[in-house]
Amino acid sequence: MTTPLSSRNIKAIASRKVLPERRVSLLVLCGLALVIGVMTGLGAVVFRALIGLVHNLSYNGRLSFVYNANISEGPSRFGDLVLLSPIIGGLLVVFLVRRFAPEAKGHGVPEVMDAIFYKRGTIRGTVAVIKALASAISIGSGAAVGREGPIIQIGSALGSAFSQFIRLSTWQKITLLSAGAGAGIAATFNTPLGGVLFALEILLPEVSNRTFLPVVVATGAATTIGRILIGPDPAFAVPDIQFPLVESFNLQEVIAFVLLGLVCGLAAWAFIRMLVFMEDGFPRLSKNEYVQNVIGMAAIGLMMVVLARTFGHTYIDGVGYSVIQDILDHKMTGAGLLALLFALKLLATTVSLGCGASGGIFSPSLYLGATLGAAFAAATSSVLPHSGLTPSSAAIVGMAAMVGAGTGGVMTAIVMVFEMTRDYAIIVPVIVAVALAAGMRRALVNETIYTVKLRHRGHRIPKERHTNLYLVKQAQDIMERRFVIARAGTTLKQAMVTEDIDDARPIVVERNGRIVGLIPPRSGVWVQSQINPDVPIERFAERRLVICRDQDLLSLVLARLKRHRAGAAIVFRGSVRPRVSDIVGIVTKRVIADAVIDSYED
């Protein structure tokens, strides 16, 4: 039995009507990106203050927002009771994530990528608030995760929510989402170029002026806000490290950088595999997410207590910037301790994310690269005495190699490390190490630490941005060279018989050598010739002609086809207004599709 619709139901259905999308100009889009950049920069400042508040309460027992993660603090004021800090914080995080925003679980960037490629750039605004709270609690209470992933997701959520509010089209929504992500990482590290490259290399499906310029504007705005409110200094104070110039490289130096790159590639592979193992393993321990979190966070707390009792510092909790800074300041040079910290941080980070913490993997990647690189330099100093590697210089190269290999952001890692050190001599060693590390990781596992999580959902993320290469082809490279010319006034029956054509071939209609119109392939004219054989053929021709020269780029042809809403374009050779004798081919939708497919490589 059908229930009649009440007026209230009719109003409810009407209220759910999808509103039309709007598309703004590039200038307006850049203005919106400026707003997103400012909002994200402010969000980064607030997020860091929240981390400081939670850390000071749970570690030092005082109420304060001031916290410098680069300074070693020593043991907690609570002694062994610091074991409870990550457990209590973890329970709060599980409650927030389960209750308000499941997307806030984990390290954030995969959710942003999923939104771009599978959700039309839509992220709920609630995610920004819950991600900030959950990640601040996780990091401040001791989970071994980073603050960059959260601020990337926070900036992306702000950009997406803002775009949804003003109902922007999908590509503009994705552009502002990516701009927010780049702005977040730029404000956190004070690396505007690195933020731009992260958005372009990791997130954006298209790299063009219409996507590049808004990202630049947003990252510049966020960096400016960060420098005003946080300070102009980079994330780490890097001492003067003299890298050898290219012309002065010796064999030992080359061997050292090559080996370090390969070792970091192996470490990135281990990081990815360990994270997958933990994320799959904890749900098998218990179906209850609170129980999973208590088990994992208890392990983190226990490691903190043992390290504090043994070495006087917890070392592996939070973002770990103090350890990186100590390595750069030549305060940690023992190969044994550095190798131990690498192994424990690898375990702690994967356990934290596997059991439900909210935080990023960018900072842990820097930590792992710094400790591994410094340990490598210390361990090989006697074998390669003339390599020029010191623990601090190897730490810098290791950070770039680990980030580039693990995340797949090769250029991002190189440029960010250059912005941190501001030493041009570092570029060649870093490029060598990052390239080899990324190649080694890819040989062992094709997915990055960002995409491997989405693969389990069946969501494949394209790893290359090369599909637009077909736009550099010229019209003559792809045009259909087989076409038919029919005289105006000819009936459909006469045309089909005399020209021996079928519906798959384009027809150019002419009168006295001038082009009258074009009938695209598969237009239905062959069927009409059976139904209405005496109708003149020009009746079916498109009069708004799209013409192009044989040397015109395909991008220009596509623009004209879109503007005229046409199904094909006539290609001619010459510089004057074309006549039938000048026609050399037809660009159809089929040949355009073939060009796109041919340009794609696995």
N, C-alpha and C positions, 0 to 999 in steps of 0.2 A: 504494500500500500504506500502511495506517495504522500508525504506530508507537505501541505502547502507552505510556501515561504511567507513568514510574517514580515512586517515592515522593518522590524529590528534586524532580522536576518539579512534582508536586502541591503540595509545600510551597512551591516558588517562586511558583506561581500564587496560592496562598493568601496569601503574603506581600504580593502586589501588590493585594490586595483594598482597595478604596477605603474608608477609614474615614469614619464619619458626621461631618458638620459639627456644630459646637455654636454656640449663640447665647447670648451672655451679656447680662446686664442693662446698662442705660445706665450705672449707677454703676460696675460692674465694667469696662465699656469705657473709661470716663474714667480709671480706675485704670491700665489697660493703656496708655492714651495718655500718662499721666504718666511711666511707665517709658520709653516710646518717646521722649518729649521729653528726658528726662535723658540717654538713650543718644545721641540725635542731638546734643545740646549738647556732650557730651564728644567725639563724633565730629568736630564742627566745630573744636574746639580742637586735636585731634590732627592733623586735616587741614591746618590752618594751620601747625602746627609742621613737618609734612612738607614743605610748600611752602617754608618758611624754610630747612630743611636743604638741599634740592636747590638752591635759589637761591644760598645762600651758598657751596656747593661749586662750582657751575658758573659763577658770576659773580664772586665775591669770593675764591675759593680758600681758604676757611676752614670749619672744622667748627663750625656753630652753628645752633640752632633759632630764634634771635631774628631777626625780620625785620619791619620796619614798611613795608608797601607804600605808605604815604602819603608817605614821605620820598624825595626824589630823591637818587640815589646817585652820579650821574656815570658816567663810562666804566668799563668792566669792568677788573679787575686784569689780565686776560689780553690786553687790547688787541684787535687784530684777530682773535686766535684765538677770540674769543667767537663767531665764525661757526660753529664746530664744536659749540657747546653745544646749540642746538636740534636739530641733526642727530643727535647721539648720544642725546639725550633722546628724540627721536622714534622712533628704532629700538627703544629699550627699551619704549616705549609700544606700538608695533605688536606686539612679541613678547608682552607681557602680555595685550593685548586678543585677539589671535588664539588664543593658547594657553589662556586661562582664561575670558574673559568677553567675547564679541563685543558684548554690550549696552553695554559701557563705552565704546565708541567714540562720538565726537561730543559733543554738548552735553547729553545726559542727559534733559532734560524730555520730548522726544518718546517716549522709551522708557517713561517713567513713564506718560504718557497712553495709550500702546499697551497697557500692562499693565492699566490700569483698564478700558478699553473693550473689549479684545479677548482678554485673558488672565485674566479673573476676578480681577484684583488680585494676580497671582502674579509675584513677582520673586525670583530666586535670591539667597540670602544671600551667595554668593560675589561678586556684583556690587558689594556695598558695599566689600569689601576691595580688589578690583581697581580699581574706580573711584577710590578714594582714592589708591592708589599711582600709577595711570596719570595721573590729573589733576595730582597733585602734581609728577610728573616733567615733564609737559607745561608747566605754568605756571612751575615753577621754572627750567626750562632755557631758556625764552624764547618758547614758543608764545603767540600773541596771543589767549588765551582767558581766561575768568573762572572764579572759584572758587564762584560761587553755584549754577550748574547741577549741578556735581558733588555738592555737599553736599545739594542737593534729591534727587538720585538716591540718594545714600548714605542719607539719612533715610528715603526711600521703601522702599529695600531692607531696611533694618532693621525698619520697620513691617510689611512684607509677610512677611519671614522669621519674625518673632516670631508673627505671626498664623497662619502655616502650621504652626508648631511646636505651637501649642495648638488647631489645626484649627477656626478661627473660620469662620463663614459668609461668603459672598462679600461682602455689603454691609459687614459689620464689618471684613473684611480690607481692603477698599478705603478704609474710613474711617480705619483706622490707617495705611495707606500714605500717604494724603493728609495726615494729621496729622504724619507724619514729614517730609514735604516742606515743609509750612508751618513746622515747627520748625527745619528746616535754614536756611531763608532768614531766619527771625527771629533765630537765633543769629548768623548771619553779619553782618547789618546792624544788629543791635540794634533791630529794628523789629517788635515783636510783632503790632501790628495789620496791618502789611503782610504778615507771614507768614500770618495768618489769612485775609486777603482773597485772597492768592495761591492757597491751597488751595481756597477757595470759588469763586473766579472762573475759575481755569484748570483745576482737576483734578476736583473733586467732581461727579458726575452729579446729586446730590440735595443740596439745602440745606434742612436741617431741624434740630430740636433734637438728634436722634440722631446727626447728622454734625457739626453745628456745635460742640457742647460738647466732644467729644474733641479737635477741632482746637485750640480755645482752650486747653485744658489742656496739650496738648503744646507749643504755641508759647510759652506762659507759662513752662513748665518749662525749655525750651531757652534762652529769653532770660535767665532767672535764672542758669543755669549759665554762659552766655556772659559775663554781666556780672561774675560772681564771678571767673572764670578769665582773661578777656580784658580786661575793663574796662567801665565804665558808659557810655563815650562812644559816640556814633553813628559810622557808618562814615567820615564826613568832618567835619572841624572847619569849620563854616560861620560866617563873620563876620556881624555885624549888617548885614543888607541891608534897607533900608527900601523896601518896595513900597507904591505908592500905594493908598489906600483906594478902595473902589468909587465913593463919591460924588465923589472928586476926580479921577477918570479924565478925561483929555482925549482928543481924537480921535487924536493921534499915538500915545498909549499903546495905544489899542485897535487901531490899524493894526499897530503893532509886534508885539503878542501874536498877532494873527490871522495875519500873515505868517510869524512864527516857527513857529506851529503847522503851517501848510501846508508850509513848508520841511522840517520834521521828518517830516511824513507822506511827502513825496517821498523823504527819506533812508531812512526805514524800508522803503519799497518797494524802493529800490535795494539795501539790505542783504539783503532776502529774495531778490531776483532774483540777486544776486551769489553768495549762499550756494548756491542751487540750481545755478547755473552751475558753481561750483567742485566741489561734491559729485558732479555728473554728469561733469565734465570730467576730473578726475584719473584715474578708472578707464580713460578712453580713452587716456591717455598711456602706461600700462603696466598689465598684468594683475597684476603683482607689487606687493603693498602696501608692501613695503620700499622699492622704487624710487620709488613715488608719494610716500612720506614724505620720502625724501632730497631729491627735487626741491623739494617745498614748503618743507621746513625750511631748505634752502639759501637759498631766496629770502628767508625770514624773517631768517636770519643775515646775509645781505648787506645788508638794510635796516637792521639794527641797527648794523652797522659803518659804513655811510655816514652815518647820523644821528649816531652818536657822533663821527665825524671832523668833521662839519659843525657840529653844535650842542653837542657835549660831553655828550650823553645819548642813550641808545638809544630812549627814548620809547614805542615801539609794542609792546614785549614784555610778557608777563605780563598782570596785571590792569589795569595802567595807572592805578592810584589816585593815584600821585604827580603825574601830569599834571592830573587833576581837582582835586587839592588845590592845586596851583600856580595854576590858573585861579581858584579860589575865593578864594585869598589875593592876587589881583591881581598875580601874578608873571608871568603870560603874557597879554598883551593885544594882540599883533600879529595882525591879521586874516590876513595871509599865512601865517604859521607855523601858526596854528590851523587854517586851511583845509587846509594840507598834511598836518598830523597827522590830521585827519579822513579824508582820502582814503587815507593810508597805513595807518591802523588798520583801515579798512573792507577794504582789500585784504589786510592781514596776517591779520585774523580769519577771513575767508572762505577764504583759502589754508590756514591752520592746520587748520580743521575739514574742509576738502575733502580734504586729504592724509592725514587719519587721526589728528589730535591728539584728546586727551580733555580737554574743558573746556567751560565754559558761555558763553552769549552775553549774559548779564545785565550783567556788568561792561563788556564791549565796547559794549553799548548805552548805558550810562551815559557812557562815554568819548566815544562818537560824539555823543551829545546835548550834552555839555558843550562839546566843541570846536566843534561846529556852532553852538550857541547863542552862545558867546562871539565866534566869528567874525562871526556875523550882527550882534551888537550893535556890534562894532568897525567893521564895514563900513557900517552904516546910521546911525552917530552923526551924520554931517554932513547926511544927508538928513532924518532925524527927530531933530533936536537936543533936542526936548522929550518924547521918548518915555519917559524915565526908565529906559531899559534900560542896564545896565552889563554888561561881559563876565561878571562873576561872577553877577549876577542872571539874565541870559539863559542862563547855563550851567545853573542850577538848573531853570529852566523847560524848557530843551532836554532835560535828562536825563529828566524826567518824560514829556515828549511822545514822546521816542524809545522809551522802554521801553513806554509805553502803546500806541503805534501798532504797534511791532514784535511784542510778545508777545500783544496783545489784552487784557492785564490793565489796563484803564483805571483802575478804582478802586484797584487795587493800586499803580499808579504814583503816583497822586495822594496816597494816604495815606502811602506810603513816603517820598516827598519831604517831606511835612509833618512826619513823624516825624524826619527827618534835620535839618530846619531849625528846627522848633519855632516857626515864625513863621506865625501865622494869616493875616496879610495876603497870604501867597503863594498862598492857596487859589484865589482868583478867577482870577489870571493863569494858574495851572497848569491849572485846569479848562478854561479857554478853549483853551489851546494843546493840551492832551491830546485834547480832543474833536475839534478840527479835524484834528489829526495822524492820529488813528484813522480819522476819516471819509475823509480823503484816501487813506490807505493802503488802506482797504477798497474805495474806488472804483477803485483801480488793480489790486489783487490781493485776492481774497477770503480767502485763507489767511494765517495768522500765521506767524511764523518757527518756531513749534513744530509747527504742523499741516501745513505744506507738505511736510515730510519724510515724514510718514505717508501723505499723499495719494498719493505715488509707490508705496506698497505696496498701494494700494487700500483703506486704512483711513481712513474718513472719521470725523472727530471732530465731534460736535454742538457748534455754536458758541453756542447759546442754552440757557438753563435755564428754559424757559417751559412745558414740557409739563404741569406740575402745576397749571396754572391751572384745569383742569377741576374740581378739587376744590372750588372756591368756588361751583360750581353747586348749586342746590337740587334735591331729588328731583323736584319738580314741573316743573323746567326740562327734564328729560330723559326722564321716565317714559313708558312705553307706555300710551296712553289707550284702546287697543282691547284688551279682554279679555273673557272669557266667564265667566259664573256658572252653575254646574251644581249641582243639588240632590243631596245625598248619598242613595244608594240607587238613583240612576239608573244604568242599565247603559251600557256604552260605546256600544252600538249606538243606544240611545235618545238619548244625549248628542250623538252625531255627527249624527244625523238632525234632531233638534229644534233644535239650536243652530247647525247649519250651520258647524261649526268645522273647522279644519285644525290640523296639528301645529305651525304657526308662531305660534300665539296662546296666551298663558297662560290657564289655567283656574283659577278660584277655586271651590272646593267648599264649599258651605254647608249648614247644617242649622238650620232654624227661625230664620234670620236671623243665625246665628253662623258665624264662619269655621271650617271644619274643617281645611282644608289648601289647598295650592297645587300645581298641576301646571305646571312651567315650560315654556316653548315648546321644541319639538323634543325632547320627552322620550320619544318613541316610542309615545305613547298611541294615535295614529291607526292605526299598524300593529297594535297589540294589539286595536283594535276590529274588525279584519278576522279576527284569529286567535281571540280569545276575546270575542265580542260581548256575552255575558251577564254578564261580570264587572262588579261595581259600580265606578263611577268613582273612589270615594274610596280604592280599593285602591292607586291610583297617586299619590296626593297626598302631598306632603311635610308631615309633621306638625309638625316643628320649624319653626314659622313665623318668618319675618323680617319685621317690620313697621316702618314708619317714617312720620313725619308728612310732609306735603307740603313743609314748609319746612325739613326736615332737610338739612344739607349732605351732599354726595355722599361726602365723606370718612367721615362717620359711617355711611352706608349700606354703604360698602365694608368697614368694620371689622366690622359685624354679619354681612355675608355671609361674610366669612372665618371669623368665630368659629363660625358655625353650619354652615359648608361647604354653603351653599345656592346654588341657581342663580338665584334671583330674590327680590325683596322686594315686599311689598304696601304700597302708599302709601295713607294715609287722611287725611282732613281732620277735625280735631276734637281735643279734649283728653282724652277718656275712652277706655276700652277700645273699640276699633273693632268695629262690626258690618258686615255686608255693605253696607248702605246708605251707609256712610261711605267706602267704597273709591273712590278717584279714578284710580288707575292702578297699573301694575306696573313696577318697575325690573328690567330683564333685562340679561344680559351683553351683548346686542347693542346696547342703547341706551347702556350704559357705554362700549363700544368706540367708538360714534359720537361720544360726548362727548369722548373722548380725541383722536380724529382731528380733530374740528372745532376743538379748542383749539390745534392745531399750525399754525404759519405758517412758510413758507420764508423 
